[in-house]
Amino acid sequence: MTSRVEGQRPTVREGQIVAKAKDIRGEMRTAPVLIIAENPAMHEAVKPHPELVEGEGRLKVGPLYGTVWVTTYHQPSERRLQTMTGKDIIGRIGEGEPKTVRALRWNHCQDIETAFRFMGHVGEVYDRRDGKEVQKTKRAIGAMKRIIRDFRSEETMTQERLDSLREATVSDLAQAGFYNARKEVKKQIASQGTLASGRDSEGRINDLVSRSRAASAWLKAIHELMFAGQVREKFPYLRDLVLLERARERLDLEFAVRIIDNVLRLGNNNRDISRTLSSVAHFSRRNLTSNRPKANPYKGPAVIAHVSLFGSRHEGTVRILEAYLGEERARQMLSVPSIIAVYRDTTRSAMGRWEEISERLSAARSELALALEVGDDGLVEAA
């Protein structure tokens, strides 16, 4: 027996939930949010890393190997929320009493091209029209709206109609992946939606209970859809920053290659070779050492090329060299005189000095050119 009355208006509770769902976009933009670390140990390890782009703390880079770290935000697990203490809070967005908790996750990318590809993937997943997560959430919203519509219909909810509604609801939520989702809120939506398409706790077909449950699940799904919108707004901006940083780092290496090509073209006939080599050294110290470039696959080759030509006493540069080559090979490279010292060694013939200088310049050029080639291949994959 159904408890529905023909032409019955929405309950006050249902009306409040639906009204809140309609205004959820503005609420999510202004509601205070507490930020906790998904993995506190990892957060503490990554936090001191330098920023990939100055002033943007959501993009970090490893100081030795130049691997890139990108932040994303996720719904914390129930267990994480239950064990959360004040010490776990690492940030806060907005003013007033927080209504939402998000867990910050540091995503590790092997190089800057992988970071670019990762952010492109996230953008595709949350794309407004075709993103997988958006489509799944819209499917769940559609299932909840169907429950509300069917229970508000003038047609009496029979057992046959209820069975059909439940089958359609379970099918939609299963295809959306909500029953086995990692996010707890999606499991809650699935549970509430399933209950809404069945009998109440007393075994009755109760349209008021079903509509209220469906509206509550609908509200949660709207939250998820708006969260997808926030992700969609953030990632194109960060992706552009990564692309610009990549272009800057490649420009440094490309310019270094052109400079070396010019020195090799002039050869030993260059009357002002001393000044030319000094200019190359100045550019290399400024653009190919510990601070620039920042990211893999450009950081290591740039340092190796610089030290192989001019040596280094800078602690940061030496540490990077040791990380890439090992202590023994790094020590051997650091013990070799710079090409400027070789040029000034008047105990050797001019031809002998130039042969060594040109050989080392060519090797450094190959190191830089290979890094540019690796980066090109990575961007092709990311396209």
C-alpha positions as MATLAB code, in Angstrom:
seq = 'MTSRVEGQRPTVREGQIVAKAKDIRGEMRTAPVLIIAENPAMHEAVKPHPELVEGEGRLKVGPLYGTVWVTTYHQPSERRLQTMTGKDIIGRIGEGEPKTVRALRWNHCQDIETAFRFMGHVGEVYDRRDGKEVQKTKRAIGAMKRIIRDFRSEETMTQERLDSLREATVSDLAQAGFYNARKEVKKQIASQGTLASGRDSEGRINDLVSRSRAASAWLKAIHELMFAGQVREKFPYLRDLVLLERARERLDLEFAVRIIDNVLRLGNNNRDISRTLSSVAHFSRRNLTSNRPKANPYKGPAVIAHVSLFGSRHEGTVRILEAYLGEERARQMLSVPSIIAVYRDTTRSAMGRWEEISERLSAARSELALALEVGDDGLVEAA';
ca = [
       0.000    0.000    0.000;
       1.294    3.445   -0.900;
       1.185    6.409    1.449;
       1.145    8.883   -1.461;
      -1.760   11.329   -1.762;
      -2.754   12.366   -5.316;
      -1.318   15.756   -6.322;
       0.705   15.950   -3.132;
       3.063   18.944   -2.857;
       6.742   18.531   -1.951;
       7.437   18.346    1.769;
       9.157   21.280    3.469;
      12.282   19.128    3.898;
      12.287   18.119    0.232;
      11.723   21.690   -0.889;
      14.642   22.892    1.228;
      16.962   20.274   -0.245;
      15.955   21.019   -3.830;
      16.262   24.776   -3.286;
      19.720   24.277   -1.818;
      20.727   22.144   -4.778;
      19.692   24.896   -7.178;
      21.905   27.403   -5.353;
      24.828   25.076   -4.751;
      27.227   26.749   -7.216;
      27.332   29.991   -5.271;
      27.590   28.126   -1.977;
      30.607   26.103   -3.114;
      32.385   29.223   -4.314;
      32.050   30.938   -0.943;
      31.796   28.143    1.637;
      34.886   27.857    3.864;
      36.989   24.736    3.283;
      39.557   23.093    5.549;
      42.561   21.574    3.812;
      44.344   18.541    5.249;
      47.214   16.519    3.828;
      46.162   13.191    2.349;
      49.619   11.852    3.188;
      51.171   13.993    5.978;
      54.644   12.436    5.631;
      54.734   13.098    1.888;
      53.428   16.622    2.383;
      56.216   17.414    4.837;
      58.782   15.974    2.415;
      57.538   17.950   -0.605;
      56.735   21.236    1.158;
      60.389   22.484    1.285;
      60.918   21.819   -2.445;
      61.350   24.901   -4.626;
      58.427   26.130   -6.710;
      58.493   25.200  -10.382;
      57.041   28.629  -11.157;
      57.826   31.397   -8.696;
      54.797   32.341   -6.619;
      52.783   29.204   -7.451;
      52.909   26.836   -4.482;
      50.759   24.206   -6.179;
      53.648   23.260   -8.482;
      56.859   22.012   -6.875;
      60.069   20.606   -8.318;
      62.606   18.221   -6.828;
      65.881   20.048   -6.061;
      68.135   17.275   -7.413;
      66.422   15.400  -10.215;
      63.888   18.023  -11.243;
      60.840   15.777  -10.970;
      57.599   17.755  -10.796;
      54.936   17.651   -8.081;
      51.368   18.809   -8.785;
      48.588   19.237   -6.212;
      45.070   17.900   -6.537;
      42.294   17.935   -3.944;
      40.129   14.976   -3.003;
      37.324   13.911   -0.710;
      38.999   12.449    2.417;
      38.100    8.896    3.368;
      35.803    8.401    6.355;
      38.700    6.873    8.277;
      40.879    9.920    7.563;
      38.144   12.261    8.766;
      37.571   10.263   11.942;
      41.258   10.348   12.890;
      41.777   14.002   11.884;
      43.106   16.387   14.520;
      43.904   20.072   14.538;
      47.514   19.274   13.656;
      46.372   17.770   10.358;
      44.976   21.071    9.086;
      47.451   22.638    6.653;
      45.296   25.342    5.142;
      41.948   27.039    4.965;
      39.956   28.665    2.189;
      37.287   31.260    2.976;
      35.975   32.792    6.177;
      33.500   31.480    8.735;
      32.676   27.976    9.935;
      34.077   25.384    7.485;
      31.525   23.065    5.909;
      33.865   21.004    3.781;
      37.182   19.198    4.235;
      39.440   18.456    1.276;
      42.580   16.345    1.259;
      45.584   17.722   -0.605;
      47.450   15.130   -2.650;
      50.915   15.623   -4.159;
      51.042   13.882   -7.554;
      54.596   12.953   -8.591;
      55.516   13.397  -12.272;
      58.842   12.128  -13.615;
      59.446   15.200  -15.772;
      57.810   18.418  -16.902;
      56.243   16.791  -19.973;
      54.618   14.136  -17.776;
      53.240   16.919  -15.561;
      51.809   18.629  -18.627;
      50.267   15.343  -19.779;
      48.883   14.623  -16.287;
      47.106   17.965  -16.095;
      45.721   17.451  -19.586;
      44.341   14.089  -18.475;
      42.705   15.624  -15.395;
      41.193   18.339  -17.568;
      39.743   15.731  -19.927;
      38.285   13.719  -17.053;
      36.488   16.799  -15.709;
      35.612   18.367  -19.074;
      32.232   20.139  -18.917;
      30.671   18.084  -21.726;
      32.708   14.966  -22.369;
      34.697   14.402  -19.177;
      34.297   10.913  -17.747;
      33.729   12.058  -14.164;
      31.257   14.705  -15.267;
      29.301   12.221  -17.387;
      29.197    9.695  -14.530;
      27.974   12.290  -12.064;
      25.344   13.566  -14.511;
      24.124    9.997  -14.903;
      23.692    9.721  -11.125;
      21.886   13.080  -11.034;
      19.575   11.871  -13.792;
      18.765    8.733  -11.786;
      17.832   10.794   -8.716;
      15.690   13.179  -10.763;
      13.880   10.191  -12.272;
      13.039    8.859   -8.781;
      11.654   12.245   -7.713;
       9.691   12.600  -10.951;
       8.204    9.094  -10.811;
       7.123    9.430   -7.187;
       5.511   12.805   -7.922;
       3.621   11.375  -10.871;
      -0.171   11.206  -10.745;
       0.115    7.519  -11.560;
       0.044    5.272   -8.499;
       3.419    3.717   -7.678;
       2.758    0.001   -8.027;
       5.187   -2.756   -7.143;
       5.770   -3.355  -10.841;
       6.666    0.307  -11.421;
       8.830    0.329   -8.296;
      10.757   -2.753   -9.468;
      11.334   -1.136  -12.844;
      12.474    2.111  -11.222;
      14.844    0.277   -8.887;
      16.344   -1.715  -11.766;
      16.959    1.463  -13.787;
      18.436    3.259  -10.765;
      20.817    0.432   -9.868;
      21.864    0.120  -13.520;
      22.647    3.849  -13.821;
      24.571    4.007  -10.550;
      26.517    0.847  -11.409;
      27.453    2.167  -14.861;
      28.514    5.424  -13.220;
      30.813    3.371  -10.970;
      29.362    4.770   -7.758;
      28.906    1.475   -5.924;
      32.636    0.660   -6.089;
      33.919    4.255   -6.123;
      36.959    5.250   -4.080;
      35.243    8.429   -2.896;
      33.008    7.873    0.102;
      30.483   10.482   -1.044;
      29.818    8.540   -4.247;
      29.143    5.383   -2.260;
      26.708    7.406   -0.134;
      24.936    8.621   -3.268;
      24.656    5.033   -4.497;
      23.311    3.832   -1.151;
      20.747    6.625   -0.846;
      19.669    6.244   -4.462;
      19.174    2.509   -4.050;
      17.131    3.001   -0.878;
      15.101    5.762   -2.529;
      14.003    3.397   -5.296;
      12.682    0.801   -2.845;
      10.317    0.453    0.116;
      10.842    2.339    3.376;
      12.074    0.812    6.655;
       8.560   -0.449    7.439;
       8.158   -2.162    4.075;
       5.865    0.476    2.563;
       5.970    2.214   -0.805;
       6.482    5.675    0.674;
       6.840    8.476   -1.834;
       7.776   11.103    0.781;
      10.697    9.049    2.110;
      11.832    8.069   -1.395;
      11.720   11.626   -2.714;
      13.567   12.954    0.336;
      16.292   10.320   -0.005;
      16.608   10.979   -3.722;
      16.765   14.744   -3.198;
      19.492   14.320   -0.564;
      21.508   12.105   -2.941;
      20.880   14.619   -5.718;
      22.333   17.384   -3.545;
      25.496   15.334   -2.936;
      25.807   14.675   -6.674;
      25.424   18.400   -7.435;
      28.293   19.029   -5.010;
      30.391   16.546   -7.003;
      29.492   18.234  -10.267;
      30.474   21.638   -8.909;
      33.720   20.174   -7.583;
      34.437   19.013  -11.134;
      33.854   22.604  -12.238;
      36.406   23.884   -9.729;
      38.958   21.358  -10.996;
      38.178   22.343  -14.574;
      38.795   26.010  -13.802;
      42.119   25.409  -12.009;
      43.935   23.002  -14.270;
      44.061   24.955  -17.562;
      45.792   27.799  -15.681;
      48.350   25.483  -14.058;
      48.868   23.631  -17.316;
      49.650   26.928  -19.071;
      52.189   27.776  -16.349;
      53.902   24.400  -16.841;
      53.960   24.907  -20.603;
      55.483   28.380  -20.233;
      58.153   27.115  -17.806;
      58.958   24.273  -20.187;
      59.322   26.760  -23.061;
      61.654   28.934  -20.976;
      63.878   26.023  -19.990;
      64.041   24.720  -23.543;
      64.890   28.200  -24.795;
      67.928   28.265  -22.479;
      69.158   24.921  -23.838;
      68.409   25.829  -27.454;
      70.293   29.107  -27.090;
      73.233   27.257  -25.528;
      73.287   24.875  -28.512;
      73.300   27.798  -30.950;
      76.145   29.501  -29.054;
      78.231   26.303  -29.141;
      77.471   25.868  -32.861;
      78.681   29.410  -33.477;
      81.932   28.841  -31.548;
      82.585   25.591  -33.426;
      81.855   27.277  -36.768;
      84.361   30.030  -36.097;
      86.905   27.434  -35.011;
      90.516   28.166  -34.198;
      90.497   31.064  -36.642;
      88.470   33.172  -34.204;
      90.818   36.025  -33.283;
      88.797   36.837  -30.194;
      88.277   33.291  -28.959;
      89.203   34.187  -25.376;
      86.358   36.694  -25.113;
      84.005   34.286  -26.917;
      84.705   31.490  -24.415;
      84.258   33.929  -21.511;
      80.836   34.923  -22.889;
      79.851   31.266  -23.204;
      80.959   30.675  -19.595;
      78.915   33.655  -18.372;
      75.780   32.412  -20.138;
      76.334   28.857  -18.894;
      76.797   29.902  -15.247;
      73.604   31.936  -15.386;
      71.384   29.465  -17.263;
      72.778   25.929  -16.975;
      73.549   25.421  -13.282;
      71.653   24.524  -10.100;
      68.844   27.097  -10.374;
      68.133   26.999  -14.106;
      66.688   24.936  -15.616;
      64.574   23.518  -12.784;
      62.868   20.477  -14.251;
      63.713   17.094  -15.713;
      64.608   16.250  -18.529;
      66.548   19.544  -18.837;
      68.073   20.015  -15.382;
      70.593   17.145  -15.292;
      71.927   17.504  -18.866;
      72.293   21.279  -18.405;
      74.406   20.826  -15.260;
      76.491   18.072  -16.871;
      77.137   20.254  -19.940;
      78.118   23.251  -17.810;
      80.471   21.375  -15.489;
      82.081   19.458  -18.372;
      83.061   22.794  -19.929;
      83.693   25.144  -17.019;
      83.758   23.113  -13.804;
      81.988   24.322  -10.667;
      82.525   24.928   -6.965;
      78.878   25.673   -6.283;
      77.560   23.201   -3.722;
      74.103   22.910   -5.297;
      75.515   22.272   -8.763;
      77.954   19.653   -7.447;
      75.158   17.827   -5.604;
      73.060   17.656   -8.767;
      76.057   16.370  -10.731;
      76.683   13.667   -8.129;
      73.004   12.683   -8.183;
      73.090   12.122  -11.943;
      76.589   10.688  -12.448;
      77.496    9.238   -9.069;
      80.255   10.561   -6.827;
      83.171    8.928   -8.680;
      82.284   10.168  -12.176;
      81.336   13.575  -10.795;
      84.700   13.843   -9.039;
      86.510   12.961  -12.268;
      84.597   15.587  -14.235;
      85.214   18.248  -11.598;
      88.965   17.531  -11.660;
      89.268   18.387  -15.381;
      90.412   21.974  -16.132;
      87.820   24.263  -17.714;
      88.066   24.933  -21.448;
      89.135   28.494  -20.626;
      92.078   27.108  -18.621;
      92.873   24.799  -21.531;
      92.921   27.742  -23.946;
      95.260   29.691  -21.684;
      97.682   26.784  -21.311;
     100.538   28.094  -23.440;
     102.607   24.948  -22.865;
     100.438   23.240  -25.482;
     100.135   23.994  -29.182;
      97.234   26.112  -30.361;
      95.950   23.217  -32.485;
      96.153   20.759  -29.601;
      94.281   23.122  -27.301;
      91.556   23.761  -29.875;
      91.069   20.044  -30.542;
      90.318   19.424  -26.859;
      88.084   22.495  -26.589;
      86.078   21.598  -29.705;
      85.733   17.979  -28.583;
      84.332   19.027  -25.209;
      82.046   21.640  -26.764;
      80.683   18.995  -29.132;
      80.064   16.569  -26.258;
      78.239   19.264  -24.270;
      76.178   20.156  -27.331;
      75.180   16.500  -27.757;
      74.112   16.331  -24.107;
      71.874   19.380  -24.498;
      70.488   18.324  -27.878;
      69.561   14.890  -26.514;
      67.652   16.498  -23.632;
      65.719   18.645  -26.124;
      64.929   15.555  -28.177;
      63.696   13.664  -25.108;
      61.491   16.629  -24.210;
      60.082   16.771  -27.767;
      59.174   13.096  -27.570;
      57.460   13.695  -24.231;
      55.360   16.526  -25.617;
      54.308   14.442  -28.608;
      52.994   11.853  -26.124;
      51.217   14.603  -24.226;
      49.550   16.081  -27.296;
];
